[in-house]
Amino acid sequence: MSRRAEPKPRRASPERGAASAADVGAIVAGAHDDPFRILGLHEIGQGWIARTFIAGADRVDATLLDGTPIGTLRQRDAAGFFEGEVKLAGRQPIRYQAANAQGEWSVVDPYVFGPVLGPLDDYYGAEGTHLRLYDRLGAHLIRHEGVEGVVFALWAPNARRVSVVGDFNAWDGRRHVMRKRMGSGLWEIFVPGLAEGAVYKYELIAADGRLLPLKSDPYGFAAEVRPKSASIVARVDAFE
């Protein structure tokens, strides 16, 4: 008498557009070599998926800048990695409404924005002949893709990872990992909503994986008074 074979349990299929476990782990650890490839907005078929790392959040809802809801993200990692499909007509800045047991707060996604530096900055910066490097490196208050904020740029050709840290992100180097511009040694990130007076430094991981001491900005326009040593975002367009 033959025994009837029992059906094999089906494996749960990953959600459409879900980031790999390896990518999630690297983002959470602050060790991903290209966070812009994972975080922010990404097209999936005819729709969009949003991914973000918000440390300490238990729930994240995505909205337009005017507060219009566009989706609720699911938690992939308890450290604060969230992702989910959102309803959008096209690529645009979005805001995350985060919450935990202590309260709620909002974050405009820095990984939705495109680069500020361009190919000429890469070429002349790498060549060492950029004549207005002080206009490109350091911290500059700008309006980028319709949003006010600060763009940070640094030349660190031997770094494995560079982040900007400050009071605005609890000095957590995982939150604002900068975009590496390939071939030039330049790193940049636009932080939406940041204003004049923000205190910051750079966190670097060396090529051999060592976490280096925090660095002040060599192109900073203002700095704290000793014994403090952080750089300060300053407006210089009205300087006489």
PADO-714292 format. One record per residue: residue number from 1; chain; x negated, y, z negated of N, C-alpha, C in turn. Coordinates in pm, whole numbers, padded with zeros to 5 digits. Layout:
 pos unit    nc1    nc2    nc3   cac1   cac2   cac3    cc1    cc2    cc3
 NUM    A      X      Y      Z      X      Y      Z      X      Y      Z
...
This chain:
 pos unit    nc1    nc2    nc3   cac1   cac2   cac3    cc1    cc2    cc3
   1    A -00085 -00118  00000  00000  00000  00000 -00089  00124  00000
   2    A -00075  00207  00102 -00161  00326  00115 -00111  00437  00025
   3    A -00208  00509 -00029 -00175  00622 -00115 -00164  00748 -00031
   4    A -00066  00827 -00061 -00044  00952  00013 -00146  01056 -00034
   5    A -00217  01114  00062 -00320  01214  00028 -00255  01340 -00027
   6    A -00308  01388 -00138 -00256  01511 -00195 -00310  01631 -00118
   7    A -00226  01732 -00096 -00273  01850 -00022 -00381  01924 -00101
   8    A -00482  01969 -00029 -00590  02044 -00093 -00542  02185 -00126
   9    A -00582  02237 -00243 -00542  02374 -00277 -00605  02473 -00181
  10    A -00527  02573 -00142 -00577  02675 -00052 -00659  02779 -00128
  11    A -00766  02819 -00064 -00845  02926 -00123 -00777  03061 -00097
  12    A -00779  03145 -00198 -00720  03278 -00180 -00804  03357 -00079
  13    A -00740  03407  00025 -00811  03482  00127 -00835  03624  00078
  14    A -00952  03682  00108 -00978  03820  00065 -00885  03918  00135
  15    A -00854  04027  00070 -00768  04127  00130 -00838  04187  00251
  16    A -00756  04236  00344 -00809  04291  00467 -00903  04408  00437
  17    A -01024  04402  00492 -01119  04510  00475 -01190  04512  00342
  18    A -01174  04408  00260 -01234  04407  00126 -01387  04404  00135
  19    A -01451  04480  00047 -01597  04479  00040 -01644  04345 -00014
  20    A -01763  04303  00027 -01817  04177 -00022 -01854  04188 -00169
  21    A -01860  04074 -00237 -01898  04073 -00378 -02039  04128 -00396
  22    A -02126  04102 -00299 -02263  04152 -00309 -02266  04305 -00302
  23    A -02186  04362 -00211 -02181  04507 -00199 -02122  04570 -00325
  24    A -02016  04510 -00378 -01955  04561 -00502 -02057  04560 -00615
  25    A -02127  04449 -00631 -02225  04439 -00737 -02337  04540 -00724
  26    A -02382  04564 -00600 -02491  04659 -00578 -02446  04802 -00606
  27    A -02322  04836 -00570 -02270  04970 -00599 -02260  04990 -00749
  28    A -02206  04893 -00819 -02189  04903 -00965 -02324  04914 -01035
  29    A -02425  04847 -00981 -02558  04850 -01041 -02639  04973 -01000
  30    A -02585  05052 -00906 -02660  05167 -00856 -02779  05127 -00771
  31    A -02768  05010 -00706 -02882  04957 -00631 -02853  04941 -00482
  32    A -02738  04991 -00434 -02705  04974 -00292 -02789  05067 -00207
  33    A -02842  05016 -00096 -02931  05097 -00013 -02857  05190  00083
  34    A -02724  05174  00094 -02647  05262  00182 -02503  05271  00132
  35    A -02479  05344  00021 -02344  05350 -00037 -02241  05414  00055
  36    A -02285  05500  00149 -02190  05561  00242 -02129  05458  00336
  37    A -02195  05344  00353 -02139  05238  00437 -02025  05165  00367
  38    A -02022  05174  00233 -01921  05100  00156 -01815  05194  00099
  39    A -01857  05299  00033 -01763  05389 -00035 -01700  05487  00064
  40    A -01595  05555  00019 -01526  05652  00103 -01414  05588  00183
  41    A -01385  05646  00298 -01278  05599  00386 -01335  05519  00503
  42    A -01267  05408  00536 -01311  05326  00649 -01189  05275  00725
  43    A -01197  05280  00857 -01087  05231  00940 -01085  05079  00939
  44    A -00964  05023  00926 -00944  04878  00939 -00825  04858  01032
  45    A -00854  04819  01157 -00746  04807  01254 -00683  04942  01281
  46    A -00553  04951  01257 -00481  05076  01276 -00465  05154  01146
  47    A -00529  05108  01040 -00513  05174  00911 -00645  05215  00849
  48    A -00637  05248  00719 -00753  05297  00646 -00763  05227  00511
  49    A -00887  05205  00467 -00911  05154  00332 -01003  05253  00260
  50    A -00975  05277  00132 -01056  05366  00050 -01127  05284 -00057
  51    A -01252  05317 -00080 -01328  05251 -00186 -01398  05357 -00268
  52    A -01402  05336 -00399 -01467  05433 -00487 -01523  05365 -00610
  53    A -01624  05427 -00668 -01676  05384 -00797 -01653  05497 -00896
  54    A -01565  05474 -00993 -01535  05573 -01096 -01553  05504 -01231
  55    A -01669  05526 -01291 -01702  05458 -01417 -01602  05493 -01525
  56    A -01554  05390 -01595 -01462  05410 -01706 -01315  05410 -01671
  57    A -01282  05410 -01543 -01141  05412 -01504 -01079  05274 -01512
  58    A -00953  05270 -01552 -00876  05146 -01553 -00775  05143 -01440
  59    A -00741  05262 -01388 -00643  05274 -01280 -00683  05390 -01191
  60    A -00668  05373 -01060 -00700  05480 -00966 -00592  05486 -00859
  61    A -00532  05605 -00844 -00437  05632 -00736 -00500  05732 -00641
  62    A -00481  05712 -00511 -00536  05803 -00410 -00428  05900 -00364
  63    A -00467  06027 -00345 -00375  06129 -00298 -00447  06217 -00196
  64    A -00368  06295 -00123 -00426  06402 -00044 -00468  06513 -00140
  65    A -00538  06613 -00090 -00583  06721 -00177 -00466  06798 -00237
  66    A -00351  06796 -00168 -00233  06867 -00221 -00153  06782 -00318
  67    A -00200  06661 -00348 -00133  06575 -00446 -00039  06472 -00387
  68    A -00022  06469 -00255  00066  06371 -00191  00011  06230 -00210
  69    A  00086  06138 -00270  00034  06002 -00292  00012  05929 -00160
  70    A -00098  05854 -00150 -00125  05777 -00029 -00158  05631 -00061
  71    A -00163  05593 -00188 -00187  05453 -00220 -00248  05434 -00357
  72    A -00232  05314 -00411 -00293  05275 -00538 -00403  05174 -00509
  73    A -00522  05198 -00563 -00634  05110 -00538 -00640  05000 -00643
  74    A -00686  04882 -00603 -00697  04772 -00698 -00839  04766 -00752
  75    A -00851  04724 -00876 -00980  04717 -00942 -01053  04589 -00902
  76    A -01173  04606 -00845 -01255  04490 -00808 -01357  04456 -00914
  77    A -01397  04555 -00994 -01496  04533 -01099 -01461  04621 -01217
  78    A -01466  04565 -01336 -01427  04638 -01456 -01515  04759 -01482
  79    A -01633  04764 -01422 -01720  04879 -01442 -01665  05004 -01373
  80    A -01573  04984 -01275 -01512  05100 -01212 -01508  05100 -01061
  81    A -01522  04983 -00997 -01512  04976 -00851 -01368  04948 -00811
  82    A -01312  05033 -00725 -01174  05021 -00680 -01169  05029 -00528
  83    A -01072  04960 -00469 -01051  04970 -00325 -00905  04938 -00293
  84    A -00859  04984 -00178 -00723  04955 -00137 -00685  05032 -00012
  85    A -00583  04983  00057 -00536  05051  00178 -00461  05179  00140
  86    A -00482  05282  00222 -00416  05411  00201 -00349  05454  00330
  87    A -00244  05534  00314 -00166  05582  00430 -00217  05719  00471
  88    A -00286  05721  00586 -00343  05844  00637 -00321  05854  00788
  89    A -00302  05977  00835 -00291  05999  00979 -00428  06008  01044
  90    A -00530  06036  00965 -00666  06048  01016 -00762  06078  00904
  91    A -00891  06074  00934 -00992  06098  00831 -00981  06240  00776
  92    A -00983  06251  00644 -00973  06380  00576 -01016  06363  00431
  93    A -01049  06474  00362 -01085  06463  00220 -00968  06408  00139
  94    A -00998  06326  00039 -00894  06272 -00048 -00936  06286 -00194
  95    A -00837  06277 -00281 -00859  06291 -00424 -00815  06162 -00493
  96    A -00888  06124 -00597 -00850  06009 -00678 -00800  06057 -00814
  97    A -00686  06006 -00854 -00631  06031 -00988 -00666  05909 -01072
  98    A -00764  05927 -01160 -00812  05816 -01242 -00754  05823 -01382
  99    A -00743  05707 -01447 -00686  05704 -01583 -00744  05588 -01661
 100    A -00752  05608 -01794 -00782  05500 -01888 -00708  05530 -02018
 101    A -00738  05457 -02122 -00665  05473 -02248 -00686  05611 -02310
 102    A -00795  05679 -02273 -00826  05809 -02332 -00762  05926 -02258
 103    A -00719  05903 -02134 -00657  06014 -02061 -00667  05999 -01911
 104    A -00646  06110 -01840 -00647  06111 -01694 -00741  06220 -01645
 105    A -00796  06201 -01525 -00878  06303 -01462 -00876  06280 -01311
 106    A -00919  06379 -01235 -00917  06368 -01090 -01056  06387 -01032
 107    A -01082  06322 -00920 -01212  06326 -00854 -01190  06337 -00704
 108    A -01249  06438 -00639 -01248  06443 -00493 -01363  06355 -00443
 109    A -01333  06268 -00349 -01429  06166 -00305 -01547  06229 -00230
 110    A -01669  06221 -00284 -01784  06278 -00212 -01827  06195 -00093
 111    A -01785  06067 -00087 -01830  05979  00019 -01741  05983  00144
 112    A -01641  06071  00142 -01558  06093  00260 -01622  06194  00355
 113    A -01709  06279  00301 -01763  06389  00379 -01882  06347  00465
 114    A -01891  06409  00581 -02002  06384  00670 -02127  06457  00624
 115    A -02240  06434  00691 -02366  06499  00653 -02364  06649  00680
 116    A -02448  06720  00608 -02467  06864  00628 -02594  06889  00708
 117    A -02701  06817  00678 -02824  06829  00754 -02806  06770  00893
 118    A -02890  06814  00986 -02879  06766  01123 -03009  06708  01176
 119    A -03008  06663  01302 -03126  06600  01362 -03249  06691  01364
 120    A -03230  06822  01383 -03344  06912  01385 -03409  06922  01247
 121    A -03324  06916  01142 -03380  06914  01006 -03465  06789  00986
 122    A -03416  06676  01036 -03493  06552  01025 -03626  06564  01099
 123    A -03620  06614  01221 -03740  06617  01306 -03846  06711  01249
 124    A -03806  06838  01226 -03903  06936  01178 -03941  06913  01032
 125    A -03848  06858  00952 -03881  06825  00814 -03987  06718  00806
 126    A -03971  06612  00888 -04069  06503  00889 -04202  06549  00947
 127    A -04196  06640  01044 -04317  06690  01107 -04392  06789  01018
 128    A -04318  06849  00922 -04379  06947  00834 -04384  07086  00894
 129    A -04299  07113  00993 -04302  07244  01060 -04169  07317  01048
 130    A -04081  07272  00957 -03952  07341  00938 -03979  07479  00880
 131    A -03932  07585  00949 -03964  07721  00908 -03869  07777  00804
 132    A -03755  07713  00782 -03658  07762  00683 -03613  07646  00595
 133    A -03708  07572  00544 -03676  07455  00464 -03604  07493  00335
 134    A -03629  07614  00285 -03562  07659  00163 -03414  07684  00185
 135    A -03372  07695  00313 -03230  07707  00344 -03162  07571  00351
 136    A -03239  07465  00354 -03183  07332  00371 -03200  07245  00247
 137    A -03317  07254  00182 -03341  07175  00062 -03296  07252 -00062
 138    A -03282  07180 -00172 -03232  07241 -00295 -03081  07225 -00306
 139    A -03019  07313 -00381 -02874  07310 -00403 -02811  07436 -00344
 140    A -02715  07419 -00254 -02654  07533 -00186 -02502  07527 -00198
 141    A -02443  07636 -00240 -02298  07648 -00246 -02246  07670 -00105
 142    A -02160  07582 -00058 -02108  07593  00078 -01960  07552  00081
 143    A -01899  07578  00195 -01766  07523  00225 -01786  07422  00336
 144    A -01758  07296  00306 -01787  07186  00399 -01660  07108  00429
 145    A -01625  07103  00556 -01505  07033  00600 -01382  07080  00523
 146    A -01378  07211  00498 -01261  07273  00435 -01260  07271  00284
 147    A -01367  07223  00220 -01369  07209  00075 -01492  07281  00019
 148    A -01472  07355 -00092 -01584  07422 -00158 -01662  07322 -00244
 149    A -01793  07342 -00249 -01876  07254 -00331 -02022  07288 -00316
 150    A -02107  07192 -00349 -02252  07212 -00344 -02315  07097 -00266
 151    A -02404  07133 -00174 -02482  07031 -00104 -02621  07027 -00166
 152    A -02665  06906 -00202 -02798  06884 -00257 -02882  06813 -00152
 153    A -03006  06857 -00137 -03096  06792 -00041 -03237  06789 -00100
 154    A -03306  06678 -00078 -03438  06656 -00136 -03522  06576 -00038
 155    A -03652  06604 -00035 -03744  06524  00044 -03816  06428 -00050
 156    A -03791  06300 -00034 -03852  06197 -00118 -03876  06073 -00032
 157    A -03978  06077  00054 -03997  05972  00155 -04028  05834  00099
 158    A -04080  05826 -00024 -04119  05696 -00079 -04018  05639 -00178
 159    A -03905  05706 -00194 -03805  05659 -00289 -03718  05550 -00228
 160    A -03678  05457 -00312 -03582  05354 -00270 -03440  05405 -00284
 161    A -03418  05486 -00387 -03284  05543 -00410 -03298  05678 -00479
 162    A -03215  05775 -00439 -03214  05908 -00502 -03070  05943 -00536
 163    A -03049  05991 -00658 -02916  06037 -00702 -02930  06176 -00762
 164    A -02823  06254 -00752 -02818  06380 -00825 -02735  06354 -00951
 165    A -02785  06400 -01066 -02718  06377 -01194 -02705  06508 -01270
 166    A -02606  06513 -01356 -02584  06633 -01437 -02466  06613 -01529
 167    A -02424  06721 -01594 -02307  06714 -01682 -02183  06672 -01604
 168    A -02177  06706 -01476 -02058  06678 -01394 -02037  06530 -01368
 169    A -02140  06447 -01389 -02122  06301 -01374 -02182  06222 -01490
 170    A -02189  06289 -01607 -02240  06225 -01729 -02382  06174 -01714
 171    A -02461  06236 -01626 -02600  06198 -01602 -02612  06052 -01563
 172    A -02514  06005 -01488 -02506  05864 -01445 -02550  05855 -01299
 173    A -02666  05796 -01277 -02722  05789 -01143 -02647  05701 -01046
 174    A -02547  05629 -01091 -02468  05544 -01001 -02358  05622 -00930
 175    A -02327  05743 -00978 -02205  05810 -00932 -02226  05895 -00807
 176    A -02342  05953 -00791 -02368  06037 -00674 -02501  05998 -00611
 177    A -02506  05874 -00562 -02622  05827 -00488 -02623  05899 -00353
 178    A -02738  05954 -00315 -02745  06039 -00197 -02761  05960 -00068
 179    A -02728  06025  00042 -02741  05965  00175 -02887  05976  00221
 180    A -02945  05863  00258 -03082  05863  00311 -03077  05888  00461
 181    A -03148  05992  00504 -03156  06023  00647 -03276  05949  00704
 182    A -03248  05849  00783 -03349  05755  00826 -03460  05822  00906
 183    A -03583  05788  00872 -03698  05834  00948 -03755  05968  00907
 184    A -03687  06040  00817 -03735  06174  00781 -03776  06187  00636
 185    A -03732  06095  00550 -03760  06106  00408 -03668  06201  00334
 186    A -03567  06256  00405 -03471  06348  00345 -03351  06273  00289
 187    A -03298  06324  00178 -03179  06270  00115 -03081  06384  00093
 188    A -02951  06358  00104 -02853  06465  00086 -02720  06408  00037
 189    A -02642  06495 -00028 -02504  06462 -00064 -02429  06592 -00090
 190    A -02304  06597 -00047 -02216  06710 -00076 -02126  06669 -00192
 191    A -02128  06750 -00299 -02046  06723 -00416 -01932  06823 -00419
 192    A -01810  06782 -00382 -01697  06875 -00376 -01656  06925 -00513
 193    A -01616  07052 -00519 -01564  07108 -00643 -01669  07160 -00739
 194    A -01795  07131 -00714 -01900  07179 -00804 -01921  07329 -00781
 195    A -01954  07402 -00887 -01961  07547 -00879 -02094  07600 -00929
 196    A -02113  07729 -00914 -02232  07796 -00963 -02247  07774 -01113
 197    A -02370  07752 -01156 -02396  07730 -01298 -02409  07584 -01336
 198    A -02377  07492 -01246 -02389  07349 -01276 -02536  07314 -01300
 199    A -02561  07232 -01402 -02696  07189 -01439 -02721  07052 -01377
 200    A -02840  07032 -01319 -02864  06905 -01250 -03013  06871 -01248
 201    A -03039  06743 -01222 -03172  06691 -01192 -03156  06579 -01090
 202    A -03267  06524 -01045 -03263  06410 -00953 -03314  06286 -01025
 203    A -03244  06175 -00999 -03287  06044 -01050 -03337  05962 -00933
 204    A -03461  05916 -00943 -03523  05841 -00834 -03562  05701 -00879
 205    A -03544  05606 -00787 -03599  05472 -00803 -03713  05460 -00703
 206    A -03831  05425 -00753 -03950  05416 -00668 -03940  05296 -00574
 207    A -04030  05293 -00477 -04031  05185 -00379 -04049  05049 -00444
 208    A -04118  05045 -00560 -04140  04917 -00628 -04028  04883 -00726
 209    A -03920  04963 -00727 -03804  04933 -00812 -03806  04999 -00948
 210    A -03909  05076 -00982 -03916  05142 -01112 -03823  05264 -01116
 211    A -03750  05277 -01226 -03669  05397 -01248 -03761  05505 -01303
 212    A -03774  05615 -01229 -03866  05721 -01266 -03800  05820 -01362
 213    A -03878  05897 -01437 -03819  06003 -01521 -03743  06103 -01434
 214    A -03638  06163 -01490 -03559  06260 -01414 -03647  06376 -01368
 215    A -03619  06424 -01247 -03700  06528 -01186 -03618  06656 -01167
 216    A -03679  06771 -01199 -03620  06899 -01164 -03632  06919 -01013
 217    A -03555  07012 -00960 -03551  07035 -00816 -03669  07125 -00774
 218    A -03760  07077 -00690 -03872  07161 -00647 -03827  07281 -00563
 219    A -03706  07274 -00508 -03652  07386 -00432 -03537  07455 -00508
 220    A -03530  07431 -00638 -03423  07492 -00717 -03437  07644 -00724
 221    A -03324  07713 -00726 -03324  07859 -00730 -03311  07915 -00872
 222    A -03279  07829 -00968 -03270  07871 -01108 -03295  07750 -01195
 223    A -03336  07775 -01320 -03369  07664 -01410 -03340  07703 -01554
 224    A -03324  07601 -01637 -03304  07624 -01779 -03432  07680 -01843
 225    A -03415  07745 -01958 -03528  07800 -02032 -03590  07688 -02116
 226    A -03723  07687 -02121 -03792  07586 -02201 -03742  07587 -02346
 227    A -03736  07468 -02411 -03794  07339 -02370 -03708  07259 -02273
 228    A -03589  07308 -02239 -03507  07239 -02139 -03569  07259 -02001
 229    A -03537  07170 -01909 -03607  07177 -01780 -03519  07145 -01659
 230    A -03386  07139 -01678 -03299  07107 -01566 -03288  07226 -01470
 231    A -03256  07197 -01347 -03230  07300 -01248 -03084  07344 -01259
 232    A -03055  07464 -01207 -02920  07520 -01216 -02875  07564 -01076
 233    A -02754  07529 -01039 -02697  07574 -00913 -02677  07725 -00920
 234    A -02737  07798 -00826 -02730  07944 -00828 -02694  07996 -00689
 235    A -02616  08102 -00687 -02582  08166 -00560 -02689  08268 -00527
 236    A -02747  08258 -00407 -02856  08348 -00370 -02824  08433 -00248
 237    A -02702  08419 -00193 -02672  08494 -00071 -02656  08643 -00095
 238    A -02635  08685 -00221 -02621  08827 -00253 -02746  08883 -00319
 239    A -02854  08806 -00319 -02976  08850 -00386 -03041  08964 -00308
 240    A -03080  09070 -00381 -03150  09183 -00317 -03298  09175 -00349
